[in-house]
Amino acid sequence: MLMTLKCLLLKDTPESNRELTGFIEKTGTLTLEATTSSVKETVQLIDTATPDIIFLNARQYSQIKNDMTEKEKSPVFICTTPEGENNSVNPAYTHLAVNGMPLSYTVFLDAVNRAIIQILGARSENNFRDEKYFFIKSEYRILKVNYDDIIFCEGLKDYTQVYTTKKSKPIITLQNLKTFSERLPSRNFVRIHRSYIVSLNHVESITKKEVEIADKILPIGNSYRNNLLDIVKRNS
């Protein structure tokens, strides 16, 4: 069965937009879901359309990553590079145009093929993950933690505190909250604040500004409120 990947294109220059749109449309493995005109619109579509690949320039990439919430399935970013910009390859995304050279279909396909390898690798890794538990390195031990036992997670600079039903004190791991959140299934966990991720299984009540969970009252950040309320609406 032929793999078809959903794409978003964040507008850049008119010439770049025309070239990328044409290349996407002539590539059988790709389908252009939408062309967006702003970072805000793109972030919203990442949540609703769940694209596989996003085409954008390197400057837009930094804005997107700052604004988007963490998801279990994240898109692969293919970035064009502005002409004349010094290109040190960023491992977080795939470069498309290199050192200001004209974009060709051959270069485009090479970038898409690298993105496909990245997507297949992520899917393969997820297939081997157990859905009930995972392991956390904490101090000098490796702890087994059941997803169902996690109440909430709190990010503190470069590490994360994981509160569970099994322990009176949080488990501390040397991963920031963004990195740690990638290990949590999005169907059960939601980020409500730049410092907090909560388990939906343990939430007791929600107001416009706060979440009550276990014996804690946690704040809801403005940029995370709509996503949380959408979850509430879907399950009401």
C-alpha positions in Angstrom: 0.0 0.0 0.0 1.4 3.4 -1.0 2.2 5.7 1.9 0.5 9.1 1.5 1.9 11.9 3.7 -0.2 15.0 4.7 1.7 18.3 4.2 1.3 21.9 5.3 3.0 24.8 3.6 3.7 27.9 5.5 3.9 30.8 3.0 7.3 32.4 2.4 8.2 34.2 -0.9 5.8 33.9 -3.9 8.4 32.1 -5.9 9.1 29.6 -3.1 5.4 29.0 -2.6 4.8 28.3 -6.3 7.8 25.9 -6.5 6.9 23.9 -3.4 3.2 23.7 -4.2 4.1 22.3 -7.7 6.6 19.9 -6.3 4.2 18.6 -3.7 1.4 18.2 -6.2 3.5 16.2 -8.6 4.8 13.8 -5.9 2.5 10.8 -5.5 3.4 10.2 -1.8 2.4 13.7 -0.8 -0.9 15.6 -0.4 -1.1 19.3 0.3 -3.7 19.6 3.2 -3.4 23.4 3.5 -1.3 26.5 2.8 -1.1 28.7 5.8 -0.2 32.4 6.1 0.9 32.7 9.7 2.6 30.8 12.5 -0.6 30.9 14.6 -2.7 29.3 11.9 0.0 26.6 11.4 0.1 25.8 15.1 -3.7 25.4 15.1 -3.6 23.1 12.1 -0.9 20.9 13.7 -3.4 20.1 16.4 -6.4 19.5 14.1 -5.0 18.2 10.8 -2.1 16.2 12.3 0.2 16.8 9.3 3.2 14.5 8.6 5.4 17.2 7.0 5.5 20.9 7.3 7.4 23.1 4.7 8.6 26.4 6.0 11.7 28.6 6.2 14.3 28.3 9.0 13.1 31.5 10.7 9.5 30.3 10.8 10.6 27.0 12.3 11.9 28.7 15.5 8.6 30.5 16.0 6.6 27.3 15.4 8.6 25.3 17.9 8.2 28.0 20.5 4.4 28.1 20.1 3.3 24.5 19.4 2.3 22.2 22.2 4.0 18.8 22.6 2.3 15.9 20.9 2.8 12.2 20.8 2.9 12.4 17.0 4.9 15.5 15.9 5.4 16.5 12.2 8.7 16.5 10.4 9.9 19.9 9.4 11.5 20.6 6.0 13.0 24.0 6.0 14.1 26.2 3.1 17.0 28.5 4.0 17.1 32.2 3.0 19.6 33.0 0.4 23.0 34.1 1.8 22.3 32.7 5.3 25.1 30.7 6.9 23.8 27.1 7.0 25.0 25.0 9.8 22.7 21.9 9.6 20.2 21.8 12.5 19.4 18.2 13.4 15.9 19.2 14.5 14.8 19.6 10.9 15.8 18.8 7.3 17.3 21.5 5.1 15.9 21.9 1.6 17.8 24.7 0.0 21.5 24.7 0.8 23.7 27.8 0.7 21.2 29.8 -1.4 21.3 27.3 -4.4 18.1 27.3 -6.6 15.6 24.7 -5.4 15.3 21.8 -7.8 12.9 18.8 -7.8 15.9 16.4 -7.2 16.8 18.3 -4.0 13.2 18.4 -3.0 12.8 14.6 -3.3 16.0 14.0 -1.4 14.6 16.1 1.5 11.3 14.3 1.3 12.9 10.8 1.3 15.0 11.8 4.4 11.7 12.9 6.1 10.1 9.6 5.2 12.9 7.7 6.8 12.5 9.8 9.9 8.7 9.2 10.0 9.1 5.5 9.5 11.7 5.3 12.2 9.4 7.1 14.7 6.5 4.8 13.8 8.6 1.7 14.2 9.9 2.9 17.6 6.3 3.6 18.8 5.2 0.1 17.7 7.7 -1.5 20.1 6.8 0.7 23.1 4.7 -0.8 25.8 1.5 1.1 26.3 1.3 0.5 30.1 4.7 1.5 31.4 8.1 3.0 30.6 11.4 3.5 32.4 12.9 6.7 34.0 16.5 7.2 34.9 16.4 9.0 38.3 19.7 9.6 40.1 21.6 6.3 40.1 18.5 4.1 39.4 16.3 3.2 36.5 12.7 3.1 37.7 9.7 1.4 36.1 6.7 3.7 36.0 3.2 2.8 35.0 1.4 5.5 32.9 -1.7 5.0 35.0 0.1 5.9 38.2 1.3 9.3 37.0 -0.8 12.1 38.4 1.1 15.1 37.0 4.5 16.3 36.0 6.2 19.6 36.9 9.0 21.1 34.9 11.8 22.9 36.8 14.5 24.3 34.5 16.4 21.3 33.2 14.6 18.6 35.1 11.2 17.2 35.6 9.4 16.1 38.8 6.9 13.2 38.2 4.2 12.8 40.9 2.7 9.3 41.1 0.2 7.4 43.2 2.9 5.0 44.3 5.3 7.4 46.0 4.9 10.2 48.5 7.8 12.2 46.9 8.1 13.0 43.2 10.5 11.1 40.9 13.1 13.5 39.6 14.6 13.0 36.2 17.2 15.1 34.4 15.0 15.9 31.4 13.2 19.1 30.8 9.5 19.0 30.6 9.4 19.4 26.8 11.6 16.3 26.2 9.9 14.3 28.9 6.4 15.0 27.5 7.4 13.2 24.2 7.3 9.9 26.2 3.7 10.4 27.4 0.7 9.3 25.3 -1.3 12.4 24.2 -4.6 10.6 24.7 -4.0 10.5 28.5 -1.8 13.5 29.2 -2.2 17.2 28.4 0.0 20.2 29.0 -1.9 22.9 30.9 0.9 25.3 31.6 4.5 25.8 30.6 5.4 24.0 33.9 2.7 21.4 34.2 1.4 18.3 32.4 -1.5 16.5 34.0 -3.0 13.0 33.6 -6.6 13.3 32.5 -7.3 10.1 34.4 -6.6 11.9 37.7 -8.1 15.3 37.1 -10.9 16.1 39.6 -12.2 19.5 38.4 -11.4 22.3 35.9 -12.1 26.0 36.0 -11.1 28.7 33.5 -7.9 29.3 35.5 -7.1 26.1 37.5 -7.1 22.3 37.5 -7.7 20.4 40.7 -5.8 17.1 40.7 -5.2 14.9 43.7 -4.7 17.5 46.5 -3.1 20.1 44.3 -4.5 23.2 42.5 -2.5 23.8 39.3 -2.7 27.0 37.1 -3.8 26.9 33.5 -1.6 28.9 31.1 -3.3 31.2 28.6 -1.7 29.5 25.6 -2.8 26.0 26.8 -6.4 26.9 27.9 -8.2 26.4 24.5 -6.6 23.0 23.9 -7.7 21.8 27.4 -11.2 23.2 26.9 -11.5 21.4 23.5 -10.7 18.2 25.3 -13.4 18.9 27.9 -15.9 19.7 25.1 -15.1 16.5 23.2 -15.7 14.4 26.3 -18.8 16.2 27.6 
